[in-house]
């Protein structure tokens, strides 16, 4: 009996001595798992923070670069003309006036191609002061999932049907386009079309000058269901008058600039198309 009691005591002692060890191991395991989870969450938080910081810097750069480029533009012209600071003060405003008058008020078209995947390309055309055409192209992808309409509402002004506004910077200029407009032709899974490049697509209506307003009124008259020949004739005359007035102002601005520049500066301005 005594031997049995001793034996049971030994067994109980062994069991009691092993229980704390097992409990401690289990506790350490739980702590290790919790620590791993905490570190993983911290790494994820830091990664997200870095991504957000990167996106913030990209957005800041995208907004800063055009401003810096515009600010540098005057400095670049001054350097290209070899003008002193005093000369540039006299040249700057007159050159800016010529820039604003140089392009003939007009409305041309832009063409676009939109694929089934959402990729698109847009080519815009603008008239130059000598009657030629220059192009401005852009490409990218549409983030929206909106479908392309195969017809356009006749009450919608040209250039605004479809309604995806995009601004593209490149080649020293920014071209604002609407993509996509009405689908006019399909080749495979590519939708093709064109639209009038109204001045009001590039600036707000209250910012349009007299020539641009004349262009808008003439296009409005042409796009009515039953165009009125007399109204069209009147708007054509108004546009011609606005263009003639601009040409007269341009000639005066060029004469004023020519009077204050050196022969070398005049040659450079002729090369750039600001003087004739």
C-alpha positions in Angstrom: 0.0 0.0 0.0 2.8 2.3 0.9 4.6 1.5 -2.3 1.4 2.3 -4.3 1.1 5.6 -2.5 4.7 6.6 -3.3 4.3 5.6 -6.9 1.2 7.6 -7.3 2.9 10.6 -5.7 5.8 10.3 -8.2 3.5 10.2 -11.2 1.5 13.2 -9.9 4.8 15.1 -9.3 5.9 14.4 -12.9 2.6 15.5 -14.3 2.6 18.7 -12.3 6.2 19.5 -13.3 5.4 19.1 -17.1 2.2 21.2 -17.1 3.9 24.6 -16.6 6.4 23.9 -19.4 3.7 23.0 -21.9 1.6 26.1 -20.9 4.7 28.3 -21.3 5.4 26.9 -24.7 1.9 27.5 -25.8 2.0 31.0 -24.5 5.3 31.7 -26.3 3.7 30.3 -29.5 0.7 32.6 -29.3 3.0 35.6 -28.6 5.2 34.8 -31.6 2.1 34.6 -33.8 0.8 37.9 -32.5 4.2 39.5 -32.9 4.4 38.3 -36.5 0.9 39.6 -37.3 1.8 42.9 -35.7 5.0 43.2 -37.8 3.1 42.3 -41.0 0.4 44.9 -40.4 3.1 47.5 -39.7 4.9 46.6 -42.9 1.6 46.9 -44.8 0.9 50.2 -43.2 4.4 51.6 -44.1 4.0 50.3 -47.7 0.6 52.0 -48.1 2.1 55.2 -46.6 4.9 55.1 -49.1 2.5 54.5 -52.0 0.3 57.4 -50.9 3.4 59.6 -50.6 4.6 58.6 -54.1 1.2 59.4 -55.5 1.1 62.8 -53.8 4.5 63.6 -55.2 3.4 62.6 -58.7 0.3 64.8 -58.5 2.4 67.7 -57.2 4.9 67.3 -60.0 2.1 67.1 -62.6 0.7 70.4 -61.3 4.1 72.0 -60.9 5.7 71.1 -64.2 3.3 73.1 -66.4 3.6 76.1 -64.1 7.4 76.0 -64.2 7.4 75.6 -67.9 5.2 78.6 -68.4 7.3 80.6 -66.0 10.5 79.6 -67.8 9.0 80.5 -71.2 9.7 84.2 -70.9 13.2 83.5 -69.8 13.7 81.1 -72.7 12.5 83.8 -75.2 14.8 86.4 -73.7 17.8 84.0 -73.9 17.0 83.0 -77.5 16.8 86.7 -78.6 19.9 87.6 -76.7 18.0 90.5 -75.0 19.1 92.3 -71.9 16.7 92.6 -69.0 15.9 96.2 -70.0 15.3 95.2 -73.6 13.1 92.3 -72.6 10.8 94.6 -70.6 10.1 96.5 -73.8 9.8 93.4 -76.0 7.8 91.1 -73.7 4.4 92.8 -73.9 4.6 93.5 -77.7 5.6 89.9 -78.4 2.7 88.6 -76.2 0.3 90.8 -78.2 1.6 89.3 -81.5 1.2 85.7 -80.1 -2.5 86.4 -79.2 -3.2 87.8 -82.6 -1.2 85.5 -84.8 -3.6 82.6 -85.2 -6.6 83.1 -87.5 -10.0 82.6 -85.8 -11.3 79.3 -87.1 -12.9 76.0 -86.3 -11.5 72.8 -87.8 -12.1 69.2 -86.9 -10.5 66.6 -84.7 -10.6 62.8 -85.5 -10.7 60.0 -83.0 -10.4 56.3 -82.8 -11.7 54.3 -79.8 -11.0 50.6 -79.4 -13.0 48.0 -77.6 -10.4 47.9 -74.8 -10.9 51.6 -74.1 -7.8 52.8 -75.8 -8.1 55.9 -77.9 -6.3 58.3 -80.2 -7.2 61.8 -81.0 -5.8 64.0 -83.8 -6.8 67.7 -83.7 -6.2 70.2 -86.5 -5.7 74.0 -86.2 -5.2 76.7 -88.8 -1.9 78.6 -88.7 -1.5 82.2 -89.6 -0.4 81.4 -93.1 -3.4 79.2 -93.8 -1.6 75.9 -93.2 -2.7 73.2 -90.8 -0.9 72.0 -87.8 -1.8 68.8 -85.9 -2.0 68.0 -82.2 -2.2 64.3 -81.3 -3.0 62.4 -78.1 -3.5 58.8 -77.1 -4.3 56.9 -73.9 -7.0 54.9 -72.3 -10.4 55.7 -71.0 -10.8 54.8 -67.3 -14.6 55.0 -67.5 -16.6 51.9 -68.6 -19.3 54.0 -70.3 -20.2 52.7 -73.7 -19.9 54.6 -77.0 -23.1 55.8 -78.5 -23.5 55.1 -82.2 -25.8 58.1 -82.7 -25.6 61.7 -81.4 -28.4 63.9 -80.1 -29.0 66.5 -82.8 -29.7 69.1 -80.1 -26.2 68.6 -78.6 -23.7 71.1 -79.8 -21.0 69.6 -82.0 -17.9 68.6 -80.1 -19.6 67.8 -76.9 -21.5 64.6 -77.8 -20.2 61.6 -76.0 -18.6 63.8 -73.4 -15.3 62.5 -72.1 -13.2 65.6 -71.4 -9.4 65.2 -71.6 -6.5 67.6 -71.5 -3.2 66.5 -73.1 0.0 68.3 -72.7 2.8 67.9 -75.2 4.9 69.8 -77.7 4.7 73.0 -75.5 0.9 73.2 -75.7 -2.2 71.7 -74.2 -5.0 70.4 -76.3 -8.4 69.8 -74.8 -10.6 67.3 -76.6 -13.8 65.4 -76.0 -13.6 61.7 -76.5 -15.5 59.9 -77.7 -18.0 61.7 -79.8 -20.5 60.1 -82.1 -19.4 57.0 -83.9 -19.4 57.6 -87.6 -17.6 54.5 -88.9 -16.6 51.1 -87.5 -13.7 49.1 -88.6 -13.6 45.8 -86.7 -13.8 46.6 -83.0 -12.6 50.2 -83.5 -15.0 53.1 -83.5 -14.0 56.1 -85.6 -15.4 59.6 -85.8 -14.8 63.3 -86.0 -16.1 66.4 -84.3 -15.8 70.2 -84.7 -13.1 71.7 -82.5 -15.1 74.6 -81.1 -13.2 77.4 -79.3 -15.6 76.8 -76.4 -14.0 73.4 -75.9 -10.7 75.0 -75.1 -11.9 77.9 -73.0 -15.1 79.1 -71.3 -17.6 81.1 -73.4 -17.0 84.4 -71.6 -13.3 84.1 -72.5 -13.9 83.9 -76.3 -12.7 86.9 -78.4 -14.7 88.5 -81.2 -13.3 86.2 -83.9 -14.0 83.0 -81.9 -17.5 84.2 -81.1 -18.1 84.8 -84.8 -16.9 81.2 -85.6 -19.2 79.8 -83.0 -22.2 81.8 -84.4 -21.5 80.7 -87.9 -21.2 77.0 -87.0 -24.5 77.3 -85.0 -26.2 78.7 -88.1 -24.8 75.9 -90.3 -25.9 73.2 -87.9 -29.6 74.1 -87.6 -32.1 71.7 -89.1 -32.9 74.2 -91.9 -30.0 76.6 -92.3 -31.0 80.1 -93.3 -28.9 81.3 -96.3 -29.3 84.9 -95.3 -28.3 84.3 -91.7 -25.3 82.3 -92.9 -24.2 85.1 -95.2 -24.4 87.6 -92.3 -22.3 85.4 -90.1 -19.8 84.8 -92.8 -19.4 88.6 -93.2 -19.1 89.0 -89.5 -16.3 86.4 -89.4 -14.5 88.0 -92.3 -14.7 91.4 -90.6 -13.3 89.9 -87.4 -10.4 88.3 -89.2 -9.6 91.6 -91.1 -9.6 93.5 -87.8 -7.3 90.9 -86.3 -4.9 91.2 -89.3 -4.9 94.9 -89.0 -4.1 94.7 -85.2 -1.4 92.1 -85.9 0.2 94.4 -88.5 0.3 97.2 -86.1 1.7 95.0 -83.3 4.5 93.8 -85.6 5.4 97.3 -86.6 5.7 98.4 -83.0 7.9 95.4 -82.1 10.1 95.9 -85.2 10.9 99.5 -84.0 12.5 98.3 -80.7 14.5 95.2 -81.7 18.0 94.9 -83.1 18.6 93.5 -86.6 19.7 90.2 -85.1 16.6 90.0 -82.9 14.4 90.9 -85.9 15.9 88.1 -87.9 15.2 85.6 -85.1 11.6 86.8 -84.7 11.1 86.4 -88.5 12.6 82.9 -88.2 10.0 82.1 -85.4 7.2 83.6 -87.5 6.4 86.6 -85.2 7.6 89.1 -87.7 7.4 89.0 -91.5 
